[in-house]
Amino acid sequence: MNLEHDSRALFYRSPFGAVTTGTEITLRLAVSESGIPHYVRLYYIINGETKYLDMHYINTICSNSIYETQLTVPEKECLIWYYFKVKTDYNTMYYGNNMGNLGGMGQAMHSAPMHSFQITVYDKEYKTPEWFKNSVAYQIFVDRFYNPSKNGEFLNERSDIIKRKWGELPYYKAEQFGGKFLNNDFFGGNLEGVIEKLPYLEELGIGAIYLNPIFKAYSNHKYDTGDYKEIDPMFGDDKIFKKLCSEAKKHGIGIILDGVFNHTGSNSRYFNREGEYDDVGAYQSKNSKYYDWYRFSDYPDVYESWWGIATLPHIEEKSESYREYILNGKDSVVKHWLRYGASGWRLDVVDELPEFFVKELRTAVKSVDEDAVIIGEVWEDASNKVSYGEQREYFLGHSLDSVMNYPLRNALVDFALGNLDATGFDERIMSLKENYPKPAFYSLLNFLSSHDIERIYTVMGNVPEASSVGKDFQANYTLSGEIKVMAKARLRVIVALQMLLPGVPCVFYGDEAGIQGYADPFCRATYPWGNEDKEIQDWYKKFIGIRNSSDVYKKGDFEHVYMIGRTYGFMRSYAGRRYIILACFNPSGEMIRLDAARFGIFNLEGVLEDEHHETKSGIFTINMPSYSVKIFECK
């Protein structure tokens, strides 16, 4: 018995992908070499309850008997999982999702499938901010971006920090901090520095700035929040932050803040283990108004902390007073900074925040500014994420607008390095397109580097895994010779794909300048003002400019057109305009045969260079040189 169902083919499942509540979906299964089955059934699971629908024979196509049923999804947002079961006189077969759990063509088996196909059912009213979808974002680690002082002075004269010179390597050994790794080496970047560089960012084509945490904290990274309602004095103050938001808007740029609501610092107003703040902290007294914000098992020294790091005590999000302070109060933290001019929040480790908390946050944020964007840090497919035993509902319409698109970043890297061919790359992209609601799919934060992972330039050199080399090797490693030439060639192609695929491209500060580095702390080097790699910078400007030049790349439909070997091609189309983008990671280049007849395309005009192809058949032979990108306007 042979069975077939492709969740991405409209013949087998219509409409495609995620659907709004109440939608009727037609599902089909092709059956051959089975005789007349006793039954063909669709099994589907909603909220843990399994139901089935009998499927009916409709016709025969090339010896395949086609069975069909209609499934009307609930009026309540949910995930639906489905598979098929066919029983005959001689056999019982099942058909479910493939072993990669990526959707598309499935797999037949003799027992209930390990993976079922997914249908995301989301709220009809779900929408994401248009300004954000139309933007290119830029992530700034404030201390390392720009110090506007001519003599390198620091904005705040703290006595408990290590002052470093711009351009030096961030400290990475405990002995460099005096015996204990403290993350207190600073370089002097601040918010006035961001303001001063707004014209540069506007010229680059940036429409949104995502700032790593800027609230008062001990460390240079500020994820150990000390006071949610005070700008860190190393970076500025309320007045400077207001000025930043105001000036940024004049340049067409929105400011997105990093919200760290899963934990605070132990040296904070709320916990106050070091006794630095005038408030009575939870560590100091059980009578503290912050006591129920934390989880103590043996008061005061044994408490739950983030990943066991004692300086980051974990928050008890069920605390009503905490949620009032952060979310729901009249002047709650999330509302306070939006009223100061912020345009959204990025939520640190959002999958460690309870679902009810994230939903309350959305309500609070949107009550102040419906266009404020909410981005979550999720490292996997966010549509079906399960965390701490809880099925997350990030994209059902009442939670997030966007997530950091780690699945795309990982797919791009694997494709660039030859660990994935074009077909495998397409499967990963199409899995996201299939599972994510369209408003979310076009809002995904498409990044290549961040403060948590290696710089993309370094990654493109196919360098040794960090786990296989020591910190000293990582600290001293720089690309050179032929490896650097190859890395830069790959970088050009991967950046082009980042800018032209659906979603919101995000540049980690200095990537466009050619910064290299392994992961934290080496990815957090200072921006090399005056020493940028102009070739890389010009390439970023070119492709950000292309992305910003047309709604095709911001809103256009996405469809693959070529996926053989190490060359991938896709088409973006919107309002009557169509562009085909071809990307080749083959170091030897490839001659490709592009069949565009099915799209009614017979004429291709090069965008990046003077290249013209015309054919009556719609089949084009195109030379793709080593590590190359081509863009064609379809005529």
C-alpha positions as CSV (number, residue, x, y, z in Angstrom):
1,M,0.0,0.0,0.0
2,N,1.3,3.4,-1.0
3,L,0.1,6.6,0.7
4,E,0.8,10.3,0.0
5,H,0.0,13.7,1.5
6,D,2.0,16.9,1.1
7,S,0.9,19.5,3.6
8,R,2.3,22.3,1.4
9,A,0.6,21.3,-1.8
10,L,-2.8,22.9,-2.3
11,F,-4.1,19.7,-3.9
12,Y,-3.6,17.9,-0.6
13,R,-4.3,20.7,1.9
14,S,-6.2,23.9,1.1
15,P,-5.8,26.7,2.2
16,F,-2.0,26.5,2.9
17,G,-0.4,26.9,6.3
18,A,-1.7,28.7,9.3
19,V,-5.4,29.7,9.2
20,T,-7.7,31.9,11.1
21,T,-10.4,30.6,13.5
22,G,-13.4,29.0,11.9
23,T,-11.7,28.3,8.6
24,E,-12.8,25.2,6.6
25,I,-9.8,23.1,5.4
26,T,-9.9,20.5,2.6
27,L,-7.5,17.6,3.3
28,R,-6.7,14.8,0.8
29,L,-4.8,11.6,0.9
30,A,-3.7,9.6,-2.2
31,V,-3.9,5.8,-1.8
32,S,-2.7,3.1,-4.2
33,E,-2.1,-0.6,-4.3
34,S,-4.6,-1.1,-1.5
35,G,-7.7,-2.6,-3.0
36,I,-10.9,-1.1,-1.5
37,P,-10.1,0.1,2.1
38,H,-12.4,-0.6,4.9
39,Y,-11.9,3.0,5.8
40,V,-9.7,6.0,5.2
41,R,-9.7,8.4,8.2
42,L,-8.2,11.7,9.2
43,Y,-7.3,11.7,12.9
44,Y,-6.8,15.1,14.5
45,I,-5.8,16.2,18.0
46,I,-7.0,19.4,19.6
47,N,-6.0,20.3,23.2
48,G,-5.0,16.6,23.8
49,E,-8.3,15.2,22.6
50,T,-8.2,12.9,19.5
51,K,-11.1,12.8,17.0
52,Y,-11.5,11.4,13.5
53,L,-13.3,12.1,10.3
54,D,-14.0,9.5,7.6
55,M,-12.6,10.4,4.3
56,H,-14.5,9.8,1.0
57,Y,-13.3,8.6,-2.3
58,I,-13.6,11.4,-5.0
59,N,-11.6,10.2,-8.0
60,T,-8.6,8.3,-9.4
61,I,-5.5,10.0,-10.7
62,C,-2.8,7.9,-12.3
63,S,-3.7,4.7,-10.3
64,N,-4.0,6.8,-7.1
65,S,-7.4,6.8,-5.4
66,I,-8.0,10.2,-3.9
67,Y,-9.8,10.5,-0.6
68,E,-11.0,13.8,0.8
69,T,-12.6,15.4,3.9
70,Q,-13.3,18.9,5.2
71,L,-12.2,20.0,8.6
72,T,-13.6,23.1,10.1
73,V,-11.2,24.5,12.7
74,P,-12.5,25.8,16.0
75,E,-13.5,29.4,16.7
76,K,-11.0,29.3,19.5
77,E,-7.2,29.7,18.7
78,C,-5.3,26.5,19.0
79,L,-2.8,24.1,17.4
80,I,-4.3,21.1,15.5
81,W,-2.2,18.0,14.9
82,Y,-3.3,15.5,12.3
83,Y,-2.4,12.2,10.6
84,F,-4.1,9.5,8.5
85,K,-5.1,5.9,9.0
86,V,-6.0,3.4,6.2
87,K,-7.4,-0.1,7.0
88,T,-7.8,-2.8,4.4
89,D,-8.4,-6.6,4.5
90,Y,-4.6,-7.2,4.7
91,N,-3.0,-4.2,6.3
92,T,-3.4,-1.1,8.4
93,M,-1.2,1.8,7.6
94,Y,-0.7,5.3,9.0
95,Y,0.6,8.4,7.4
96,G,2.1,11.3,9.4
97,N,4.7,14.0,9.3
98,N,8.3,13.2,8.2
99,M,11.0,12.3,10.7
100,G,12.4,15.9,10.5
101,N,8.9,17.1,11.6
102,L,9.2,19.9,9.0
103,G,5.9,19.4,7.2
104,G,5.5,19.0,3.4
105,M,5.7,15.4,2.2
106,G,5.1,13.0,5.0
107,Q,5.9,9.3,5.8
108,A,3.9,6.1,5.9
109,M,4.3,3.6,8.7
110,H,2.7,0.6,10.4
111,S,2.0,2.3,13.7
112,A,0.7,5.7,14.9
113,P,3.2,8.3,13.6
114,M,5.8,9.8,15.9
115,H,5.2,13.2,14.3
116,S,1.8,14.6,13.1
117,F,1.2,17.5,10.7
118,Q,0.6,20.9,12.3
119,I,-2.2,23.4,11.7
120,T,-1.8,26.7,13.5
121,V,-5.2,28.3,14.1
122,Y,-4.9,32.0,15.1
123,D,-7.2,34.9,15.9
124,K,-8.8,36.7,12.9
125,E,-7.9,40.0,14.6
126,Y,-4.2,39.2,15.0
127,K,-2.0,41.9,13.4
128,T,1.6,43.0,13.8
129,P,3.0,46.6,13.5
130,E,3.4,47.7,9.9
131,W,6.2,50.1,10.7
132,F,8.3,47.2,12.1
133,K,7.6,44.9,9.2
134,N,8.8,47.7,6.9
135,S,12.0,48.3,8.8
136,V,15.6,47.0,8.9
137,A,16.6,46.7,12.5
138,Y,20.0,47.3,14.2
139,Q,21.0,45.8,17.5
140,I,23.2,47.9,19.8
141,F,25.2,46.7,22.8
142,V,25.4,50.2,24.2
143,D,28.7,50.1,26.1
144,R,30.5,48.9,22.9
145,F,28.9,51.1,20.2
146,Y,30.1,54.6,20.6
147,N,31.6,56.9,23.2
148,P,31.0,60.5,22.1
149,S,33.6,62.0,24.5
150,K,36.6,63.3,22.6
151,N,39.0,62.2,25.3
152,G,37.3,58.9,26.1
153,E,35.9,59.9,29.4
154,F,33.2,57.8,30.9
155,L,29.7,59.3,31.6
156,N,29.7,58.1,35.2
157,E,32.7,57.8,37.5
158,R,31.9,54.4,39.1
159,S,34.7,53.2,41.4
160,D,33.7,49.5,41.1
161,I,34.4,49.0,37.3
162,I,37.4,48.4,35.2
163,K,37.8,51.1,32.5
164,R,39.0,49.8,29.2
165,K,40.4,51.6,26.1
166,W,38.3,51.6,23.0
167,G,39.4,48.7,20.7
168,E,40.9,46.5,23.4
169,L,39.7,42.9,23.7
170,P,36.9,42.4,26.3
171,Y,38.1,40.5,29.3
172,Y,37.4,36.8,29.4
173,K,39.4,35.4,32.3
174,A,38.5,35.5,36.0
175,E,42.0,36.7,36.9
176,Q,41.5,39.7,34.6
177,F,38.6,40.8,36.9
178,G,40.7,40.1,40.1
179,G,39.8,36.4,40.6
180,K,36.1,36.3,39.9
181,F,34.3,36.8,36.6
182,L,32.4,39.9,37.2
183,N,31.5,41.4,33.7
184,N,32.5,44.8,35.0
185,D,34.9,45.9,32.3
186,F,33.5,48.9,30.5
187,F,34.4,50.8,27.3
188,G,32.3,53.9,27.7
189,G,29.6,53.7,25.1
190,N,26.4,55.5,26.0
191,L,23.1,56.8,24.8
192,E,24.5,60.1,23.7
193,G,26.8,58.1,21.5
194,V,23.8,56.4,19.9
195,I,22.2,59.8,19.3
196,E,25.3,61.1,17.7
197,K,25.3,58.1,15.3
198,L,21.7,58.4,14.2
199,P,22.6,60.1,10.9
200,Y,24.9,57.2,10.2
201,L,22.2,54.6,11.0
202,E,19.6,56.5,8.8
203,E,22.1,56.6,6.0
204,L,22.6,52.8,6.4
205,G,18.9,52.4,6.0
206,I,17.9,51.5,9.6
207,G,14.3,51.8,10.8
208,A,14.4,50.2,14.2
209,I,17.1,50.0,16.9
210,Y,17.0,47.2,19.4
211,L,19.0,48.1,22.5
212,N,20.5,45.5,24.8
213,P,19.4,46.4,28.4
214,I,19.9,50.0,29.4
215,F,18.5,50.0,33.0
216,K,20.6,50.5,36.0
217,A,22.7,47.3,36.8
218,Y,26.1,46.3,38.0
219,S,27.4,44.5,34.9
220,N,28.3,45.8,31.4
221,H,25.6,43.7,29.8
222,K,22.8,44.9,32.2
223,Y,20.9,41.6,32.3
224,D,21.2,41.8,36.1
225,T,18.7,44.6,36.4
226,G,19.1,46.8,39.4
227,D,16.3,49.3,38.9
228,Y,13.7,48.9,36.0
229,K,12.8,52.6,36.2
230,E,16.2,54.1,36.1
231,I,18.5,54.5,33.0
232,D,22.0,53.2,34.0
233,P,24.1,56.3,34.8
234,M,26.9,54.8,32.7
235,F,24.5,55.3,29.7
236,G,22.6,58.4,30.6
237,D,19.4,59.4,32.3
238,D,15.7,59.8,31.6
239,K,16.3,63.1,29.8
240,I,18.8,61.5,27.5
241,F,16.6,58.5,26.8
242,K,13.7,60.8,25.9
243,K,16.0,62.7,23.6
244,L,17.2,59.5,22.0
245,C,13.6,58.4,21.2
246,S,12.6,61.9,20.0
247,E,15.7,62.3,17.7
248,A,15.4,58.7,16.5
249,K,11.9,59.3,15.3
250,K,13.1,62.3,13.4
251,H,15.4,59.9,11.5
252,G,12.5,57.4,11.0
253,I,13.8,55.1,13.6
254,G,11.9,53.4,16.5
255,I,13.7,52.4,19.7
256,I,13.0,48.8,21.1
257,L,14.0,48.1,24.7
258,D,15.2,44.8,26.1
259,G,12.9,43.6,28.9
260,V,14.5,41.2,31.4
261,F,11.5,40.1,33.4
262,N,12.4,36.5,34.3
263,H,15.1,37.5,36.8
264,T,16.7,40.6,38.4
265,G,20.2,41.2,39.8
266,S,20.9,40.2,43.3
267,N,22.4,43.7,43.7
268,S,19.1,45.4,42.9
269,R,16.5,47.6,44.5
270,Y,14.2,44.6,44.8
271,F,16.5,41.9,46.1
272,N,19.3,44.1,47.6
273,R,21.7,41.4,48.7
274,E,24.5,43.9,48.8
275,G,22.5,46.6,50.7
276,E,23.3,49.2,48.1
277,Y,19.7,50.5,47.7
278,D,17.6,52.4,50.2
279,D,14.7,50.1,49.8
280,V,14.3,47.0,52.0
281,G,15.0,44.2,49.6
282,A,13.6,40.6,49.6
283,Y,17.0,39.3,50.8
284,Q,17.0,41.6,53.8
285,S,13.6,41.0,55.2
286,K,10.6,38.7,54.7
287,N,8.6,41.9,55.4
288,S,10.0,43.5,52.3
289,K,7.3,44.5,49.7
290,Y,9.4,42.6,47.2
291,Y,9.6,39.4,49.2
292,D,7.0,37.4,47.2
293,W,8.8,38.4,44.0
294,Y,11.4,35.6,44.6
295,R,11.5,31.9,45.4
296,F,13.4,31.1,48.6
297,S,13.9,27.5,49.8
298,D,16.1,28.3,52.8
299,Y,15.8,32.0,53.5
300,P,17.8,34.2,52.8
301,D,20.8,32.5,51.2
302,V,19.1,29.6,49.2
303,Y,16.9,30.8,46.4
304,E,16.0,29.9,42.9
305,S,18.2,31.7,40.3
306,W,18.5,31.8,36.6
307,W,20.6,28.8,35.5
308,G,22.0,28.6,39.0
309,I,23.7,32.0,38.8
310,A,23.4,33.4,42.3
311,T,23.7,37.0,41.1
312,L,20.5,36.5,39.0
313,P,17.7,35.5,41.4
314,H,14.6,34.1,39.6
315,I,11.4,36.0,39.7
316,E,8.1,34.5,40.9
317,E,5.9,35.8,38.0
318,K,2.7,34.8,39.8
319,S,3.3,37.6,42.3
320,E,0.5,40.1,41.8
321,S,2.6,42.9,43.1
322,Y,5.4,42.1,40.6
323,R,2.9,42.0,37.7
324,E,1.4,45.3,38.9
325,Y,4.8,46.8,39.0
326,I,6.1,45.5,35.6
327,L,2.8,45.2,33.6
328,N,-0.5,46.3,34.9
329,G,-0.1,49.3,37.1
330,K,-0.9,52.8,35.8
331,D,2.9,53.6,35.6
332,S,4.1,50.0,35.2
333,V,7.6,49.5,33.7
334,V,6.4,48.5,30.3
335,K,4.0,51.4,30.1
336,H,6.4,53.9,31.6
337,W,9.1,53.6,29.0
338,L,6.6,53.5,26.1
339,R,5.3,56.8,27.3
340,Y,8.9,58.1,27.3
341,G,9.1,57.3,23.6
342,A,10.1,53.7,23.2
343,S,8.5,51.8,20.3
344,G,8.5,48.3,21.6
345,W,10.0,45.5,23.8
346,R,12.2,42.6,23.2
347,L,11.6,39.9,25.9
348,D,14.6,38.2,27.2
349,V,14.2,34.4,27.6
350,V,10.5,34.7,26.9
351,D,10.1,30.9,27.0
352,E,11.0,31.1,30.7
353,L,8.1,33.5,31.4
354,P,4.7,31.9,32.0
355,E,2.2,32.2,29.1
356,F,-0.3,34.2,31.2
357,F,2.5,36.7,32.0
358,V,3.3,37.3,28.3
359,K,-0.4,37.7,27.4
360,E,-0.8,40.3,30.2
361,L,2.3,42.0,28.9
362,R,0.7,42.3,25.4
363,T,-2.4,43.8,26.9
364,A,-0.4,46.3,28.8
365,V,1.8,47.3,25.9
366,K,-1.0,47.6,23.4
367,S,-3.1,49.7,25.8
368,V,-0.4,52.4,25.5
369,D,0.6,52.0,21.9
370,E,-1.1,49.5,19.5
371,D,1.9,49.9,17.2
372,A,4.5,49.0,19.8
373,V,6.2,45.7,18.8
374,I,6.8,42.8,21.1
375,I,9.6,40.4,20.2
376,G,10.5,37.2,22.0
377,E,13.7,35.4,22.4
378,V,12.9,31.9,21.2
379,W,15.6,29.6,19.8
380,E,13.3,27.1,18.1
381,D,10.1,27.1,16.0
382,A,8.0,29.4,18.2
383,S,4.7,28.2,16.8
384,N,4.8,24.9,18.6
385,K,7.2,25.6,21.4
386,V,6.7,23.7,24.6
387,S,8.5,25.0,27.7
388,Y,8.3,23.8,31.3
389,G,5.6,21.5,30.2
390,E,3.4,24.3,28.8
391,Q,2.4,24.6,25.2
392,R,3.2,28.2,24.3
393,E,0.8,30.3,22.3
394,Y,3.1,32.9,21.0
395,F,1.5,33.3,17.6
396,L,-2.2,32.6,18.2
397,G,-2.9,36.3,18.4
398,H,-2.6,37.2,22.0
399,S,1.0,37.1,22.8
400,L,4.0,38.1,20.6
401,D,4.4,40.0,17.4
402,S,7.8,38.5,16.5
403,V,10.6,36.3,17.7
404,M,14.4,36.2,17.0
405,N,14.5,33.9,14.0
406,Y,17.1,31.4,15.1
407,P,15.8,28.6,12.8
408,L,16.4,30.8,9.8
409,R,19.8,31.9,11.0
410,N,20.8,28.3,11.6
411,A,19.5,27.2,8.2
412,L,21.4,30.0,6.5
413,V,24.7,29.1,8.2
414,D,24.3,25.4,7.5
415,F,23.5,26.2,3.8
416,A,26.5,28.6,3.5
417,L,28.9,26.1,5.1
418,G,27.8,23.2,3.0
419,N,26.1,21.3,5.8
420,L,22.7,21.6,4.0
421,D,21.9,21.5,0.3
422,A,19.4,23.9,-1.3
423,T,16.5,21.4,-0.9
424,G,17.2,21.0,2.8
425,F,17.5,24.8,3.2
426,D,14.1,25.2,1.5
427,E,12.5,22.6,3.8
428,R,13.5,24.6,6.8
429,I,12.2,27.9,5.4
430,M,9.0,26.4,4.2
431,S,8.4,24.8,7.6
432,L,8.3,28.3,9.1
433,K,6.1,29.7,6.4
434,E,3.7,26.8,6.9
435,N,3.6,27.0,10.7
436,Y,3.6,30.8,11.3
437,P,0.6,33.1,10.7
438,K,1.4,35.5,7.9
439,P,1.5,38.6,10.3
440,A,4.2,36.8,12.3
441,F,6.1,35.4,9.4
442,Y,6.7,38.8,7.9
443,S,7.7,40.2,11.4
444,L,10.4,37.7,12.2
445,L,13.6,39.2,13.4
446,N,16.1,37.8,10.8
447,F,19.5,38.1,12.4
448,L,22.9,36.6,11.7
449,S,24.9,37.6,14.8
450,S,23.9,38.7,18.3
451,H,25.4,39.3,21.8
452,D,24.9,35.6,22.5
453,I,26.5,33.9,19.5
454,E,29.5,34.2,17.2
455,R,29.9,37.0,14.7
456,I,28.7,35.9,11.3
457,Y,31.9,36.9,9.6
458,T,33.8,34.5,11.9
459,V,31.3,31.8,11.3
460,M,31.7,32.1,7.6
461,G,35.3,31.1,8.0
462,N,34.2,27.6,9.1
463,V,36.3,28.1,12.3
464,P,36.7,25.4,14.9
465,E,33.8,24.9,17.2
466,A,34.2,26.9,20.5
467,S,33.7,23.7,22.5
468,S,36.8,22.2,20.8
469,V,39.2,25.1,21.5
470,G,40.0,27.2,24.6
471,K,39.2,30.8,25.4
472,D,42.7,31.9,24.6
473,F,42.4,30.5,21.1
474,Q,39.0,32.2,20.6
475,A,40.4,35.5,22.0
476,N,43.3,35.5,19.5
477,Y,41.7,34.1,16.5
478,T,41.2,36.3,13.4
479,L,40.4,35.4,9.8
480,S,43.4,35.7,7.5
481,G,44.6,34.6,4.1
482,E,42.5,32.4,1.9
483,I,40.1,31.6,4.7
484,K,39.3,35.3,5.1
485,V,38.7,35.7,1.4
486,M,36.3,32.7,1.4
487,A,34.6,34.0,4.6
488,K,34.0,37.4,3.0
489,A,32.6,35.8,-0.2
490,R,30.2,33.6,1.8
491,L,29.3,36.7,4.0
492,R,28.2,38.6,0.9
493,V,25.8,35.9,-0.1
494,I,24.3,35.2,3.3
495,V,23.8,38.9,3.9
496,A,21.9,39.2,0.6
497,L,19.6,36.3,1.6
498,Q,19.1,37.9,5.0
499,M,17.9,41.1,3.4
500,L,15.7,39.7,0.7
501,L,13.9,36.8,2.5
502,P,10.6,37.5,4.3
503,G,10.9,39.1,7.7
504,V,12.7,42.0,9.3
505,P,16.5,41.9,8.8
506,C,18.5,42.8,11.9
507,V,22.2,43.9,11.9
508,F,24.2,43.4,15.0
509,Y,26.2,46.6,15.5
510,G,29.5,46.3,13.6
511,D,28.7,43.3,11.5
512,E,28.5,45.8,8.6
513,A,32.0,47.0,9.6
514,G,33.5,43.6,9.5
515,I,33.8,42.8,13.2
516,Q,34.9,39.3,13.9
517,G,34.7,37.2,17.1
518,Y,33.6,34.0,18.8
519,A,30.6,34.2,21.1
520,D,30.4,36.2,24.4
521,P,32.5,38.1,25.3
522,F,34.3,38.2,22.0
523,C,31.2,39.1,19.9
524,R,30.9,42.2,22.1
525,A,33.9,44.0,20.8
526,T,33.8,47.8,20.3
527,Y,32.7,49.2,17.0
528,P,35.8,50.0,14.9
529,W,35.0,53.6,14.0
530,G,37.4,54.8,11.4
531,N,38.7,51.3,10.7
532,E,35.6,49.7,9.1
533,D,36.0,47.2,6.3
534,K,34.6,49.4,3.6
535,E,33.9,46.5,1.2
536,I,31.7,44.8,3.7
537,Q,30.1,48.1,4.7
538,D,29.3,49.0,1.1
539,W,27.8,45.6,0.6
540,Y,25.5,46.0,3.6
541,K,24.4,49.4,2.4
542,K,23.7,48.1,-1.1
543,F,21.4,45.3,0.1
544,I,19.7,47.2,2.8
545,G,19.0,49.8,0.1
546,I,17.6,47.1,-2.2
547,R,15.4,45.8,0.6
548,N,14.1,49.3,1.5
549,S,13.6,50.2,-2.2
550,S,10.5,48.1,-2.8
551,D,7.5,46.7,-0.9
552,V,8.1,43.5,-2.8
553,Y,10.8,42.6,-0.3
554,K,8.8,43.8,2.7
555,K,5.4,42.5,1.9
556,G,5.8,40.3,-1.2
557,D,4.8,36.7,-1.5
558,F,7.6,34.2,-1.2
559,E,8.0,31.0,-3.4
560,H,11.0,28.9,-4.2
561,V,11.9,28.6,-7.9
562,Y,15.2,26.7,-7.8
563,M,16.8,24.4,-5.3
564,I,19.5,22.1,-6.6
565,G,22.9,21.5,-5.2
566,R,24.3,24.6,-3.5
567,T,22.2,27.2,-5.4
568,Y,18.8,28.4,-4.2
569,G,16.4,30.6,-6.0
570,F,13.2,32.2,-4.8
571,M,10.7,34.8,-6.1
572,R,9.2,37.7,-4.3
573,S,6.1,39.2,-5.8
574,Y,3.8,42.1,-4.8
575,A,1.4,44.5,-6.6
576,G,2.3,43.2,-10.1
577,R,6.1,43.3,-9.6
578,R,8.2,40.1,-9.4
579,Y,11.8,39.5,-8.6
580,I,13.8,36.3,-8.7
581,I,16.8,36.0,-6.4
582,L,19.5,33.4,-7.0
583,A,22.2,32.6,-4.4
584,C,25.1,30.2,-5.0
585,F,27.4,28.9,-2.2
586,N,29.3,26.6,-4.5
587,P,33.0,27.6,-4.5
588,S,33.3,26.3,-8.1
589,G,30.1,28.0,-9.2
590,E,27.2,26.3,-11.0
591,M,25.4,26.5,-14.3
592,I,21.7,26.3,-13.6
593,R,18.6,25.5,-15.6
594,L,15.8,27.7,-14.3
595,D,12.3,26.7,-15.4
596,A,10.1,29.8,-14.9
597,A,7.5,28.9,-17.5
598,R,5.0,27.9,-14.9
599,F,5.1,31.5,-13.6
600,G,4.6,32.9,-17.1
601,I,8.1,34.4,-17.0
602,F,10.0,34.7,-20.3
603,N,12.2,37.7,-19.7
604,L,14.7,38.4,-16.9
605,E,16.4,41.8,-16.4
606,G,19.5,41.9,-14.1
607,V,19.2,44.3,-11.1
608,L,22.8,44.1,-9.8
609,E,24.5,44.0,-13.2
610,D,23.7,44.4,-16.8
611,E,22.4,40.9,-17.6
612,H,19.5,40.1,-19.8
613,H,17.9,36.7,-20.5
614,E,14.9,36.1,-22.8
615,T,13.4,32.8,-24.0
616,K,10.2,31.7,-25.5
617,S,10.1,28.5,-23.5
618,G,10.5,30.1,-20.1
619,I,13.6,27.9,-19.4
620,F,16.7,29.9,-18.7
621,T,20.3,28.8,-18.5
622,I,22.2,31.0,-16.0
623,N,25.8,31.0,-14.9
624,M,26.2,31.4,-11.2
625,P,29.8,32.1,-10.4
626,S,31.5,31.1,-7.1
627,Y,29.7,32.5,-4.1
628,S,27.4,34.8,-6.1
629,V,24.0,36.5,-5.9
630,K,21.8,37.6,-8.8
631,I,18.6,39.5,-8.7
632,F,16.3,39.6,-11.8
633,E,13.2,41.6,-12.4
634,C,10.7,39.4,-14.2
635,K,9.2,40.9,-17.3
